[in-house]
Every structure is written in C-alpha cells, then in structure tokens.
Amino acid sequence: MFAMPKMNITKSILINAPADKVYDVVVDFNKWTAWSPWLIMDPEAKVDVATDAQSYSWEGTRVGSGNMKITDTQQNQQVTYDLNFLKPWKSYAKVGFDLKPEGEGTKVSWSMDSSLPFFMFWMKKQMEAFVGADYDRGLALLKDYVEDGEVHSALDFKGIENFDGCQYVGIKTDTTMDAVGTQMQKDFTALKEYFAGKSSLINGRDFSIYHKWDFVNGKVSYTAGIPVNSVPSDVPSNMMVGNIPQTKVHTVAHKGPYEHLGNAWSAQYNIERGKEFKMNKKIHPFETYLNDPADVAANELVTEIHFPAK
C-alpha cells in the first residue's frame, strides 16, 4: 500500500469586526455564496443549500462538484466541516475556521487537512500553494463581506477578443508575491516620471506582462509597460523596449481593488484548464489598467486580464 500524500494548509487574516459577526457568516452556507473564492469564478455553477443552512453541494464546469457540511461548532470560536470533492477527482478534507479576538477585531484562521490521490504525489507542494492562494483570496473576500456587507470584487467574462499589439517601454522585475504590489507601484512611478513631457508618445493603457508565477516559492517575474506609438531614442538603461504581437486574447475584466485581482487570474487559469479556449503559450499573459487609482476609488478600478489565445 502506498501512503496518500498529506496536505495541511492554514491561512489567516484580521477582520475588523467582533467574533460573533464573523461566526454568523461562516456558520451559514446561505452566506457562503457571496464570498466564496471558487463560486466567483463560476457564476453559472449550481449550488444547493440545505434548509438548515448547515450543508451544501455544488456542481460547475470550472469548480467541479462536491459537498460540505458542518460537523462541529463552538459558539463564536470555531466551526468544523467535512468537505468531499467528487470532480475532477474524489477526495476528502477536514476544514475549519478558528476565531480569536485580537484588539477590536478577530483573527480568522482557515485550515484544511487533506490528502492527494497517490498518482498526484509529485504535485503536493504545488497543490498546497494553489489551495493556499485560494484561501487567501477567500479570506480577503470574507473580510469585505463581514466588514462592509458586500465583496468589492466583480468579474466580467468577456471571452475572445482581438488585441492589436503594441510596442512599449517597460521595466522588467523579479520579486516576491508579497512585495509585487509595492514594487510595481515603484516601477510605474519611474515610467511615468520618464514619460513626463513625452505624453504624445503614449499610445494606450498601462499594462503588466507576467512572465512567470512561482507559487511554491512565492516569486513572480513581470514587466510593467507603457505602450508607445514610436520608440524614443533616450530610453534609460534601467528600462527596456519590447512588443506584444497582434493576437486573439481571452479576457476577464475585474472591477475592484488590485488586492482582489487574483480572482480574475484564478478564473482565467480555471477556464483555460477546462479547455474553454486554447491558450497561446508563446505569448505571456498580461493585464491592462483601464483607469488610474489616482483618479478613482479603489472599488471602481477596472483591470482586464488577457490570456493570448489560438
């Protein structure tokens, strides 16, 4: 007999609300649909919640199928669940929320103890990283929902479009996922300072190309770019000139703060894995910023995630 590879994941977040308010959400499956990090990717999924809201089942083209039920509770402290995945493969997990008062808020920890089918032993670290990323996305949405009564992340599945291609001046950076937001802000600040007085050269929206995601080691490689109608002659040594060729793209638009962009990226990867379109892997995926955080509130930011398609 071969041992099943074990998976153990715990992610935490501080929610600015008392524990009883968080508890009332995580103990009621009728409220899960509003903040689920999976259902946001698959709005057509069928969800059946039991009359007592203590169990539910789901089935969708992107999220597979399964069911979950509450098995134990400690008022305002802990909720434990049994989670059964049926598709794309069968597996079982013990899942739980642990709530601890912290200052005027609540530290919320979401954990999973599970195992992978033996034939997937080589994917253990990847699966822990992927599920951990889902938990991070879910906790951020849960925080929105508990604190504000709604989530500040919405997806618009635009499908296949034509991208005309562009030349650009950019800055290529290798950094950690934790630092990517801060580093990208620095890169775009440097680019905008360079283009001060050269606005006539700019030919489109700012964008970022993502060359590589390394979820296991928490690293990312990207290029922050500004499209141009002609290449300037004085590009600094810390910048580069490149191009994105004309191509078809599969586009998902995201409305909300940049911290929630993982919802759109995860949706794209699930759509591509589900073979709803065929990705052109010779061109790296990129995101385009349709407005500027200096001009609109974070909840009004619109970003389009483009996956080149064949």
Contacts in CASP RR format, 6 or more apart in sequence:
PFRMAT RR
TARGET T0000
AUTHOR 0000-0000-0000
METHOD contacts of the structure
MODEL  1
MFAMPKMNITKSILINAPADKVYDVVVDFNKWTAWSPWLIMDPEAKVDVA
TDAQSYSWEGTRVGSGNMKITDTQQNQQVTYDLNFLKPWKSYAKVGFDLK
PEGEGTKVSWSMDSSLPFFMFWMKKQMEAFVGADYDRGLALLKDYVEDGE
VHSALDFKGIENFDGCQYVGIKTDTTMDAVGTQMQKDFTALKEYFAGKSS
LINGRDFSIYHKWDFVNGKVSYTAGIPVNSVPSDVPSNMMVGNIPQTKVH
TVAHKGPYEHLGNAWSAQYNIERGKEFKMNKKIHPFETYLNDPADVAANE
LVTEIHFPAK
2 118 0 8 1.000
3 118 0 8 1.000
4 115 0 8 1.000
4 116 0 8 1.000
4 117 0 8 1.000
4 118 0 8 1.000
5 115 0 8 1.000
5 116 0 8 1.000
5 118 0 8 1.000
5 120 0 8 1.000
5 121 0 8 1.000
5 124 0 8 1.000
6 113 0 8 1.000
6 114 0 8 1.000
6 115 0 8 1.000
7 93 0 8 1.000
7 112 0 8 1.000
7 113 0 8 1.000
7 114 0 8 1.000
7 115 0 8 1.000
7 116 0 8 1.000
7 124 0 8 1.000
7 127 0 8 1.000
7 128 0 8 1.000
7 131 0 8 1.000
8 111 0 8 1.000
8 112 0 8 1.000
8 113 0 8 1.000
8 128 0 8 1.000
9 111 0 8 1.000
9 112 0 8 1.000
9 128 0 8 1.000
9 131 0 8 1.000
9 132 0 8 1.000
9 135 0 8 1.000
10 109 0 8 1.000
10 110 0 8 1.000
10 111 0 8 1.000
10 112 0 8 1.000
11 109 0 8 1.000
11 110 0 8 1.000
11 111 0 8 1.000
11 132 0 8 1.000
11 135 0 8 1.000
11 136 0 8 1.000
11 139 0 8 1.000
12 107 0 8 1.000
12 108 0 8 1.000
12 109 0 8 1.000
12 110 0 8 1.000
12 139 0 8 1.000
13 107 0 8 1.000
13 108 0 8 1.000
13 139 0 8 1.000
13 140 0 8 1.000
13 142 0 8 1.000
13 143 0 8 1.000
14 102 0 8 1.000
14 105 0 8 1.000
14 106 0 8 1.000
14 107 0 8 1.000
14 108 0 8 1.000
15 22 0 8 1.000
15 105 0 8 1.000
15 106 0 8 1.000
15 107 0 8 1.000
15 108 0 8 1.000
15 142 0 8 1.000
15 143 0 8 1.000
15 146 0 8 1.000
15 147 0 8 1.000
16 104 0 8 1.000
16 105 0 8 1.000
16 143 0 8 1.000
16 147 0 8 1.000
17 105 0 8 1.000
17 106 0 8 1.000
17 146 0 8 1.000
17 147 0 8 1.000
18 101 0 8 1.000
18 104 0 8 1.000
18 105 0 8 1.000
18 106 0 8 1.000
19 76 0 8 1.000
19 77 0 8 1.000
19 99 0 8 1.000
19 100 0 8 1.000
19 101 0 8 1.000
19 105 0 8 1.000
19 106 0 8 1.000
20 76 0 8 1.000
21 106 0 8 1.000
21 146 0 8 1.000
22 97 0 8 1.000
22 99 0 8 1.000
22 106 0 8 1.000
22 108 0 8 1.000
22 142 0 8 1.000
22 146 0 8 1.000
23 75 0 8 1.000
23 76 0 8 1.000
23 77 0 8 1.000
23 79 0 8 1.000
23 99 0 8 1.000
24 31 0 8 1.000
25 31 0 8 1.000
25 35 0 8 1.000
25 142 0 8 1.000
25 145 0 8 1.000
25 146 0 8 1.000
26 32 0 8 1.000
26 79 0 8 1.000
26 97 0 8 1.000
26 142 0 8 1.000
27 70 0 8 1.000
27 73 0 8 1.000
27 79 0 8 1.000
28 53 0 8 1.000
29 49 0 8 1.000
29 50 0 8 1.000
29 53 0 8 1.000
29 54 0 8 1.000
29 55 0 8 1.000
29 56 0 8 1.000
29 68 0 8 1.000
30 49 0 8 1.000
30 53 0 8 1.000
31 145 0 8 1.000
32 39 0 8 1.000
32 56 0 8 1.000
33 39 0 8 1.000
33 47 0 8 1.000
33 49 0 8 1.000
34 145 0 8 1.000
34 150 0 8 1.000
34 151 0 8 1.000
35 138 0 8 1.000
35 141 0 8 1.000
35 142 0 8 1.000
35 144 0 8 1.000
35 145 0 8 1.000
35 151 0 8 1.000
36 138 0 8 1.000
36 141 0 8 1.000
37 134 0 8 1.000
37 135 0 8 1.000
37 137 0 8 1.000
37 138 0 8 1.000
37 141 0 8 1.000
37 263 0 8 1.000
37 266 0 8 1.000
38 58 0 8 1.000
38 63 0 8 1.000
38 134 0 8 1.000
39 45 0 8 1.000
39 47 0 8 1.000
39 58 0 8 1.000
39 63 0 8 1.000
40 141 0 8 1.000
40 151 0 8 1.000
40 153 0 8 1.000
40 155 0 8 1.000
40 263 0 8 1.000
40 267 0 8 1.000
41 62 0 8 1.000
41 63 0 8 1.000
41 155 0 8 1.000
41 263 0 8 1.000
41 266 0 8 1.000
41 267 0 8 1.000
41 270 0 8 1.000
41 271 0 8 1.000
42 60 0 8 1.000
42 61 0 8 1.000
42 62 0 8 1.000
42 63 0 8 1.000
42 270 0 8 1.000
43 155 0 8 1.000
44 60 0 8 1.000
44 61 0 8 1.000
45 58 0 8 1.000
45 59 0 8 1.000
45 60 0 8 1.000
45 61 0 8 1.000
45 62 0 8 1.000
45 63 0 8 1.000
45 64 0 8 1.000
46 58 0 8 1.000
46 59 0 8 1.000
46 60 0 8 1.000
47 56 0 8 1.000
47 57 0 8 1.000
47 58 0 8 1.000
48 56 0 8 1.000
48 57 0 8 1.000
48 58 0 8 1.000
49 55 0 8 1.000
49 56 0 8 1.000
50 56 0 8 1.000
50 69 0 8 1.000
54 69 0 8 1.000
54 70 0 8 1.000
55 67 0 8 1.000
55 68 0 8 1.000
55 69 0 8 1.000
55 70 0 8 1.000
56 67 0 8 1.000
56 68 0 8 1.000
56 69 0 8 1.000
57 65 0 8 1.000
57 66 0 8 1.000
57 67 0 8 1.000
57 68 0 8 1.000
58 64 0 8 1.000
58 65 0 8 1.000
58 66 0 8 1.000
58 67 0 8 1.000
59 65 0 8 1.000
59 66 0 8 1.000
59 87 0 8 1.000
61 274 0 8 1.000
61 276 0 8 1.000
62 267 0 8 1.000
62 270 0 8 1.000
62 271 0 8 1.000
62 274 0 8 1.000
63 270 0 8 1.000
64 85 0 8 1.000
64 86 0 8 1.000
64 87 0 8 1.000
64 88 0 8 1.000
65 85 0 8 1.000
65 86 0 8 1.000
65 87 0 8 1.000
66 83 0 8 1.000
66 84 0 8 1.000
66 85 0 8 1.000
66 86 0 8 1.000
66 87 0 8 1.000
67 83 0 8 1.000
67 84 0 8 1.000
67 86 0 8 1.000
68 81 0 8 1.000
68 82 0 8 1.000
68 83 0 8 1.000
68 84 0 8 1.000
68 95 0 8 1.000
69 81 0 8 1.000
69 82 0 8 1.000
70 79 0 8 1.000
70 80 0 8 1.000
70 81 0 8 1.000
71 80 0 8 1.000
71 81 0 8 1.000
71 82 0 8 1.000
72 78 0 8 1.000
72 79 0 8 1.000
72 80 0 8 1.000
73 79 0 8 1.000
73 80 0 8 1.000
76 99 0 8 1.000
77 98 0 8 1.000
77 99 0 8 1.000
77 100 0 8 1.000
78 96 0 8 1.000
78 97 0 8 1.000
78 98 0 8 1.000
78 99 0 8 1.000
79 96 0 8 1.000
79 97 0 8 1.000
80 94 0 8 1.000
80 95 0 8 1.000
80 96 0 8 1.000
81 94 0 8 1.000
81 95 0 8 1.000
81 96 0 8 1.000
82 92 0 8 1.000
82 93 0 8 1.000
82 94 0 8 1.000
82 95 0 8 1.000
83 92 0 8 1.000
83 93 0 8 1.000
83 94 0 8 1.000
83 95 0 8 1.000
83 112 0 8 1.000
83 114 0 8 1.000
84 90 0 8 1.000
84 91 0 8 1.000
84 92 0 8 1.000
85 91 0 8 1.000
85 92 0 8 1.000
85 93 0 8 1.000
89 117 0 8 1.000
90 117 0 8 1.000
91 114 0 8 1.000
91 115 0 8 1.000
91 116 0 8 1.000
91 117 0 8 1.000
92 114 0 8 1.000
92 115 0 8 1.000
93 112 0 8 1.000
93 113 0 8 1.000
93 114 0 8 1.000
94 112 0 8 1.000
94 113 0 8 1.000
94 114 0 8 1.000
95 110 0 8 1.000
95 111 0 8 1.000
95 112 0 8 1.000
95 113 0 8 1.000
96 110 0 8 1.000
96 111 0 8 1.000
96 112 0 8 1.000
97 108 0 8 1.000
97 109 0 8 1.000
97 110 0 8 1.000
97 111 0 8 1.000
98 108 0 8 1.000
98 109 0 8 1.000
98 111 0 8 1.000
99 106 0 8 1.000
99 107 0 8 1.000
99 108 0 8 1.000
99 109 0 8 1.000
100 106 0 8 1.000
100 107 0 8 1.000
100 109 0 8 1.000
101 107 0 8 1.000
108 139 0 8 1.000
108 142 0 8 1.000
108 143 0 8 1.000
110 135 0 8 1.000
110 138 0 8 1.000
110 139 0 8 1.000
112 131 0 8 1.000
112 135 0 8 1.000
116 123 0 8 1.000
116 124 0 8 1.000
116 127 0 8 1.000
120 127 0 8 1.000
125 216 0 8 1.000
126 215 0 8 1.000
126 216 0 8 1.000
129 215 0 8 1.000
129 216 0 8 1.000
129 218 0 8 1.000
130 215 0 8 1.000
133 215 0 8 1.000
133 262 0 8 1.000
133 266 0 8 1.000
134 266 0 8 1.000
137 260 0 8 1.000
137 262 0 8 1.000
137 263 0 8 1.000
137 266 0 8 1.000
140 259 0 8 1.000
140 260 0 8 1.000
141 151 0 8 1.000
141 153 0 8 1.000
141 260 0 8 1.000
141 263 0 8 1.000
144 150 0 8 1.000
144 151 0 8 1.000
144 152 0 8 1.000
144 153 0 8 1.000
145 151 0 8 1.000
151 260 0 8 1.000
152 256 0 8 1.000
152 257 0 8 1.000
152 260 0 8 1.000
152 298 0 8 1.000
152 299 0 8 1.000
153 254 0 8 1.000
153 255 0 8 1.000
153 256 0 8 1.000
153 257 0 8 1.000
153 260 0 8 1.000
153 263 0 8 1.000
154 254 0 8 1.000
154 255 0 8 1.000
154 256 0 8 1.000
155 252 0 8 1.000
155 253 0 8 1.000
155 254 0 8 1.000
155 255 0 8 1.000
155 263 0 8 1.000
155 264 0 8 1.000
155 267 0 8 1.000
156 252 0 8 1.000
156 253 0 8 1.000
156 254 0 8 1.000
156 255 0 8 1.000
157 252 0 8 1.000
157 267 0 8 1.000
157 271 0 8 1.000
158 251 0 8 1.000
158 252 0 8 1.000
158 253 0 8 1.000
158 304 0 8 1.000
159 250 0 8 1.000
159 251 0 8 1.000
159 252 0 8 1.000
159 277 0 8 1.000
160 248 0 8 1.000
160 249 0 8 1.000
160 250 0 8 1.000
160 251 0 8 1.000
160 277 0 8 1.000
160 309 0 8 1.000
161 248 0 8 1.000
161 249 0 8 1.000
161 250 0 8 1.000
161 251 0 8 1.000
161 306 0 8 1.000
162 246 0 8 1.000
162 247 0 8 1.000
162 248 0 8 1.000
162 249 0 8 1.000
163 244 0 8 1.000
163 246 0 8 1.000
163 247 0 8 1.000
163 248 0 8 1.000
163 249 0 8 1.000
163 306 0 8 1.000
163 308 0 8 1.000
164 246 0 8 1.000
165 243 0 8 1.000
165 244 0 8 1.000
165 245 0 8 1.000
165 246 0 8 1.000
165 247 0 8 1.000
166 203 0 8 1.000
166 204 0 8 1.000
166 227 0 8 1.000
166 228 0 8 1.000
166 243 0 8 1.000
166 244 0 8 1.000
167 227 0 8 1.000
167 228 0 8 1.000
167 229 0 8 1.000
167 230 0 8 1.000
167 231 0 8 1.000
167 241 0 8 1.000
167 242 0 8 1.000
167 243 0 8 1.000
168 207 0 8 1.000
168 225 0 8 1.000
168 226 0 8 1.000
168 227 0 8 1.000
168 228 0 8 1.000
168 241 0 8 1.000
168 242 0 8 1.000
168 243 0 8 1.000
168 244 0 8 1.000
169 191 0 8 1.000
169 194 0 8 1.000
169 195 0 8 1.000
169 225 0 8 1.000
169 226 0 8 1.000
169 228 0 8 1.000
169 231 0 8 1.000
169 232 0 8 1.000
169 235 0 8 1.000
169 239 0 8 1.000
169 240 0 8 1.000
169 241 0 8 1.000
169 242 0 8 1.000
170 187 0 8 1.000
170 191 0 8 1.000
170 223 0 8 1.000
170 224 0 8 1.000
170 225 0 8 1.000
170 226 0 8 1.000
170 239 0 8 1.000
170 240 0 8 1.000
170 241 0 8 1.000
170 242 0 8 1.000
171 187 0 8 1.000
171 190 0 8 1.000
171 191 0 8 1.000
171 223 0 8 1.000
171 224 0 8 1.000
171 225 0 8 1.000
171 238 0 8 1.000
171 239 0 8 1.000
171 240 0 8 1.000
172 211 0 8 1.000
172 221 0 8 1.000
172 222 0 8 1.000
172 223 0 8 1.000
172 240 0 8 1.000
173 183 0 8 1.000
173 184 0 8 1.000
173 187 0 8 1.000
173 221 0 8 1.000
173 222 0 8 1.000
173 223 0 8 1.000
173 224 0 8 1.000
174 219 0 8 1.000
174 220 0 8 1.000
174 221 0 8 1.000
175 183 0 8 1.000
175 219 0 8 1.000
175 220 0 8 1.000
176 218 0 8 1.000
176 219 0 8 1.000
176 220 0 8 1.000
177 213 0 8 1.000
177 215 0 8 1.000
177 218 0 8 1.000
177 219 0 8 1.000
177 220 0 8 1.000
178 218 0 8 1.000
180 220 0 8 1.000
180 222 0 8 1.000
181 258 0 8 1.000
184 208 0 8 1.000
184 222 0 8 1.000
184 224 0 8 1.000
187 224 0 8 1.000
188 206 0 8 1.000
188 224 0 8 1.000
188 225 0 8 1.000
190 238 0 8 1.000
190 239 0 8 1.000
191 206 0 8 1.000
191 224 0 8 1.000
191 225 0 8 1.000
191 226 0 8 1.000
191 239 0 8 1.000
192 226 0 8 1.000
194 236 0 8 1.000
194 239 0 8 1.000
195 201 0 8 1.000
195 202 0 8 1.000
195 226 0 8 1.000
198 232 0 8 1.000
201 228 0 8 1.000
201 229 0 8 1.000
201 230 0 8 1.000
201 232 0 8 1.000
202 226 0 8 1.000
202 227 0 8 1.000
202 228 0 8 1.000
202 229 0 8 1.000
203 227 0 8 1.000
203 228 0 8 1.000
203 229 0 8 1.000
204 226 0 8 1.000
204 227 0 8 1.000
205 227 0 8 1.000
205 288 0 8 1.000
205 289 0 8 1.000
205 290 0 8 1.000
206 224 0 8 1.000
206 225 0 8 1.000
206 226 0 8 1.000
206 288 0 8 1.000
206 289 0 8 1.000
207 224 0 8 1.000
207 225 0 8 1.000
207 227 0 8 1.000
207 286 0 8 1.000
207 287 0 8 1.000
207 288 0 8 1.000
207 289 0 8 1.000
208 222 0 8 1.000
208 223 0 8 1.000
208 224 0 8 1.000
208 225 0 8 1.000
208 286 0 8 1.000
208 287 0 8 1.000
209 222 0 8 1.000
209 223 0 8 1.000
209 225 0 8 1.000
209 244 0 8 1.000
209 284 0 8 1.000
209 285 0 8 1.000
209 286 0 8 1.000
210 220 0 8 1.000
210 221 0 8 1.000
210 222 0 8 1.000
210 284 0 8 1.000
210 285 0 8 1.000
210 286 0 8 1.000
210 287 0 8 1.000
211 221 0 8 1.000
211 222 0 8 1.000
211 223 0 8 1.000
211 284 0 8 1.000
212 219 0 8 1.000
212 220 0 8 1.000
212 221 0 8 1.000
213 220 0 8 1.000
214 220 0 8 1.000
223 240 0 8 1.000
231 241 0 8 1.000
235 241 0 8 1.000
244 283 0 8 1.000
244 286 0 8 1.000
245 283 0 8 1.000
247 280 0 8 1.000
247 283 0 8 1.000
247 308 0 8 1.000
247 309 0 8 1.000
248 280 0 8 1.000
248 308 0 8 1.000
248 309 0 8 1.000
248 310 0 8 1.000
249 306 0 8 1.000
249 307 0 8 1.000
249 308 0 8 1.000
249 309 0 8 1.000
250 268 0 8 1.000
250 271 0 8 1.000
250 272 0 8 1.000
250 276 0 8 1.000
250 277 0 8 1.000
250 279 0 8 1.000
250 306 0 8 1.000
250 307 0 8 1.000
250 309 0 8 1.000
251 304 0 8 1.000
251 305 0 8 1.000
251 306 0 8 1.000
251 307 0 8 1.000
252 264 0 8 1.000
252 267 0 8 1.000
252 268 0 8 1.000
252 271 0 8 1.000
252 304 0 8 1.000
252 305 0 8 1.000
253 264 0 8 1.000
253 290 0 8 1.000
253 302 0 8 1.000
253 303 0 8 1.000
253 304 0 8 1.000
253 305 0 8 1.000
254 260 0 8 1.000
254 261 0 8 1.000
254 263 0 8 1.000
254 264 0 8 1.000
254 302 0 8 1.000
254 303 0 8 1.000
254 304 0 8 1.000
254 305 0 8 1.000
255 299 0 8 1.000
255 300 0 8 1.000
255 301 0 8 1.000
255 302 0 8 1.000
256 298 0 8 1.000
256 299 0 8 1.000
256 300 0 8 1.000
256 301 0 8 1.000
256 302 0 8 1.000
256 303 0 8 1.000
257 298 0 8 1.000
257 299 0 8 1.000
257 301 0 8 1.000
258 293 0 8 1.000
258 298 0 8 1.000
258 301 0 8 1.000
258 303 0 8 1.000
261 287 0 8 1.000
261 303 0 8 1.000
261 305 0 8 1.000
264 303 0 8 1.000
264 305 0 8 1.000
265 305 0 8 1.000
268 285 0 8 1.000
268 305 0 8 1.000
268 307 0 8 1.000
271 277 0 8 1.000
272 279 0 8 1.000
272 307 0 8 1.000
277 307 0 8 1.000
277 309 0 8 1.000
278 309 0 8 1.000
278 310 0 8 1.000
279 307 0 8 1.000
279 308 0 8 1.000
279 309 0 8 1.000
279 310 0 8 1.000
280 308 0 8 1.000
280 309 0 8 1.000
280 310 0 8 1.000
281 308 0 8 1.000
282 308 0 8 1.000
283 308 0 8 1.000
284 308 0 8 1.000
285 305 0 8 1.000
285 306 0 8 1.000
285 307 0 8 1.000
285 308 0 8 1.000
286 306 0 8 1.000
287 303 0 8 1.000
287 304 0 8 1.000
287 305 0 8 1.000
287 306 0 8 1.000
288 303 0 8 1.000
288 304 0 8 1.000
288 306 0 8 1.000
289 301 0 8 1.000
289 302 0 8 1.000
289 303 0 8 1.000
290 302 0 8 1.000
290 303 0 8 1.000
290 304 0 8 1.000
291 300 0 8 1.000
291 301 0 8 1.000
291 302 0 8 1.000
293 301 0 8 1.000
END
